């Protein structure tokens, strides 16, 4: 059984999302819109993105505020580097003055994870099962209303088949390799936007034991941040290479809307700061 109503995760997440997807698919098929599955995936992704908008907006705003505080946090780290308790107290004071809840950036992400996992499982089951007759039968068992039942799935999307994998490019064409590249580039773009740009600060000069002056290395947090900005896109690009194209369509749509949202919030925050200065 692909969709098990007795499983709480299926019952509360996967099956409701499946019904929403089938609602879009049946509507687009009824309207004779070409490539109904591809556009249904896009519409579903947009709908989920809009539902999660308050959470993601909170996460983005918190991240941007934290980024702007980084120079002041660095100063506190330098001043109280030998007093961890005082450092923690001063950091909390700084957060309170800036109106930041350090947990605000993590909580929205945790709340989003079950939905994202459900979307991934749903798309993976539909697109990579290999036995479409079985998938159709299982889908018809899981839908809430008779009018959502279907006879078959149309997995074509322009010149693509949503069940194809870029890893099978030898059979389908080298151009499939463009999909993981595009996916990685979009993920890199979003990752860079998630890290607010702060003013470049000249590295501190410290004296070594031999008396020579050298530039102080960046802290561990900065180093890890730089590594993640590279590793995360590469990892997502590898997933896009290995998984069906429909998952990349979902992920890239989700990422594009995330980029748009981040740019709008950043623009809004900049406008508000300019007004406050006046």
C-alpha positions in Angstrom: 0.0 0.0 0.0 1.6 3.3 -1.1 -0.7 5.6 0.8 -1.6 4.1 4.2 -4.5 5.9 6.0 -3.6 4.0 9.2 -0.2 5.6 9.3 -0.5 9.0 11.1 2.1 10.7 8.9 0.3 9.6 5.7 -3.1 10.4 7.2 -2.2 14.0 8.4 0.3 15.0 5.8 0.8 12.9 2.7 -2.9 12.0 1.8 -4.2 15.6 2.3 -1.5 16.9 0.0 -2.2 14.1 -2.5 -5.9 15.2 -2.6 -4.9 18.8 -3.2 -2.6 17.7 -6.0 -5.3 15.6 -7.5 -7.7 18.5 -7.3 -5.4 20.6 -9.5 -4.8 17.7 -11.8 -8.5 16.9 -12.4 -9.3 20.6 -12.9 -6.5 21.2 -15.4 -7.4 18.0 -17.2 -11.1 19.1 -17.3 -10.0 22.5 -18.8 -7.9 20.6 -21.4 -4.7 22.4 -20.1 -1.7 20.6 -21.6 0.9 19.0 -19.3 -1.5 18.8 -16.3 0.8 17.0 -14.0 3.7 19.4 -14.4 1.4 22.4 -13.9 -0.3 20.7 -11.0 3.1 20.2 -9.3 3.8 23.9 -9.8 0.3 25.0 -8.5 0.7 22.7 -5.5 4.1 24.1 -4.7 2.9 27.7 -4.9 -0.1 26.8 -2.7 2.2 25.2 0.0 4.6 28.2 -0.3 1.7 30.6 0.3 0.5 28.6 3.3 4.0 28.6 4.8 4.6 32.3 3.9 4.1 33.6 7.5 6.6 31.1 8.8 9.2 31.6 6.1 8.8 35.4 6.4 9.5 35.2 10.1 12.5 33.0 9.5 13.9 35.3 6.8 13.4 38.5 8.9 15.1 36.9 11.9 18.0 35.8 9.8 18.5 39.2 8.3 18.4 40.9 11.7 20.9 38.4 13.1 23.2 39.2 10.1 23.0 42.9 10.8 24.0 42.3 14.4 27.1 40.3 13.5 29.7 43.1 13.9 28.3 43.9 17.4 28.3 40.2 18.3 31.9 40.0 17.1 32.9 42.8 19.4 31.2 41.1 22.4 33.0 37.9 21.6 36.3 39.8 21.6 35.6 41.7 24.8 34.2 38.8 26.9 36.1 35.9 25.2 37.3 34.8 28.7 34.0 35.1 30.4 31.4 32.8 28.7 28.6 33.6 31.2 29.0 37.4 30.8 29.2 36.9 27.0 25.9 35.0 27.0 24.2 37.7 29.2 25.5 40.5 26.9 24.3 38.7 23.8 20.8 38.3 25.2 20.7 42.0 26.0 21.7 42.8 22.5 19.0 40.5 21.1 16.4 42.1 23.3 17.4 45.6 22.3 17.1 44.6 18.6 13.8 42.8 19.2 15.2 39.4 18.1 14.2 36.0 19.4 17.1 33.7 18.5 14.7 30.7 18.3 12.5 32.5 15.8 14.7 31.5 12.9 14.7 27.8 13.9 11.0 27.2 14.9 9.5 28.0 11.5 12.0 25.6 9.8 11.1 22.8 12.2 7.3 23.4 11.6 7.9 23.3 7.8 9.9 20.0 7.8 6.9 17.6 8.1 5.2 19.3 5.1 8.4 19.2 3.0 9.0 15.6 3.8 5.4 14.7 2.9 5.8 16.5 -0.4 9.0 14.7 -1.2 7.5 11.3 -0.3 4.4 12.0 -2.4 6.3 13.1 -5.5 8.8 10.3 -5.2 6.0 7.6 -4.9 4.2 9.0 -7.9 7.1 9.7 -10.2 9.5 6.8 -9.5 7.2 3.9 -8.8 7.6 2.5 -12.3 4.1 0.8 -12.3 1.7 3.6 -13.2 -1.3 1.3 -13.2 -0.6 0.5 -9.5 0.0 4.2 -8.7 -3.4 5.2 -10.3 -5.2 2.4 -8.3 -3.5 3.5 -5.0 -4.3 7.2 -5.7 -8.0 6.4 -6.4 -8.1 4.5 -3.0 -6.7 7.5 -1.2 -8.7 10.4 -2.6 -11.5 11.8 -0.5 -14.1 12.3 -3.3 -15.1 10.2 -6.3 -14.6 13.1 -8.7 -10.9 13.1 -7.9 -10.4 9.6 -9.2 -8.4 9.3 -12.4 -7.9 6.8 -15.3 -4.2 7.6 -15.9 -1.4 10.0 -15.3 0.1 12.2 -18.0 3.7 12.8 -16.9 4.8 14.8 -19.9 5.9 18.4 -19.4 6.8 20.2 -22.6 9.7 18.0 -24.0 10.3 16.3 -20.7 9.0 13.2 -18.9 8.7 14.0 -15.2 9.6 10.5 -14.2 12.9 10.7 -16.1 16.2 11.1 -14.1 19.2 13.2 -15.2 21.3 10.3 -14.2 19.8 8.5 -17.2 21.0 11.2 -19.6 22.7 8.6 -21.9 19.2 7.3 -22.8 17.3 10.6 -22.9 19.9 13.2 -23.9 22.8 15.1 -22.4 20.6 18.2 -21.9 19.1 16.5 -18.9 22.4 17.3 -17.1 21.3 21.0 -17.2 18.6 20.3 -14.7 20.9 19.5 -11.7 23.1 22.4 -12.7 20.2 24.8 -12.7 18.9 23.4 -9.4 22.4 23.9 -7.8 22.7 27.4 -9.1 19.2 28.4 -7.8 20.0 26.8 -4.4 23.3 28.7 -4.3 21.5 32.0 -5.1 19.0 31.4 -2.3 21.7 30.4 0.1 23.6 33.6 -0.5 20.5 35.7 0.0 19.8 34.0 3.3 23.2 35.3 4.6 22.8 39.1 4.8 25.7 41.1 3.6 27.5 43.0 6.3 30.2 45.6 6.0 33.6 44.1 5.4 35.7 44.5 8.5 39.5 44.4 8.3 40.8 41.3 10.0 42.5 41.9 13.3 46.3 41.8 13.5 47.7 39.6 16.2 51.2 38.9 17.2 52.5 35.3 17.2 54.9 34.0 19.8 57.8 34.6 17.4 56.9 38.3 17.3 55.5 38.4 13.8 52.2 40.1 13.1 49.6 38.1 11.2 46.0 38.5 10.3 43.6 36.8 12.7 41.7 33.9 11.0 37.9 34.2 10.6 35.9 32.5 13.4 34.6 29.0 13.1 31.0 30.2 12.4 32.1 32.2 9.4 34.1 29.3 8.1 31.2 26.9 8.4 28.8 29.4 6.8 31.1 29.6 3.8 31.4 25.9 3.5 27.6 25.4 3.8 27.0 28.0 1.0 29.0 25.7 -1.3 28.1 22.2 0.1 24.3 22.7 0.3 23.9 23.6 -3.4 26.2 20.8 -4.4 24.2 18.3 -2.3 20.8 19.5 -3.8 22.3 19.4 -7.3 23.3 15.8 -6.7 19.8 14.9 -5.5 18.4 16.6 -8.6 20.8 14.4 -10.7 19.6 11.2 -9.0 15.9 11.8 -8.6 13.0 12.1 -11.1 12.6 15.5 -12.9 9.3 16.1 -11.2 11.1 16.5 -7.9 13.4 19.1 -9.4 10.4 20.9 -10.9 8.9 21.1 -7.4 12.2 22.1 -5.7 13.1 24.8 -8.2 9.6 26.3 -8.1 9.9 26.3 -4.3 13.3 27.9 -4.4 12.3 30.5 -7.0 9.5 31.7 -4.8 11.8 31.7 -1.8 14.2 34.0 -3.7 11.4 36.3 -4.7 10.1 36.4 -1.1 13.6 37.1 0.3 14.2 39.9 -2.1 10.8 41.5 -1.3 11.4 41.3 2.4 15.0 42.7 2.1 13.6 45.6 -0.1 10.8 46.3 2.5 13.3 46.3 5.4 15.6 48.7 3.6 12.7 51.0 2.8 11.6 51.0 6.4 15.1 51.8 7.6 15.4 54.7 5.2 12.0 56.1 6.5 13.1 55.7 10.1 16.3 57.7 9.4 14.2 60.5 8.0 
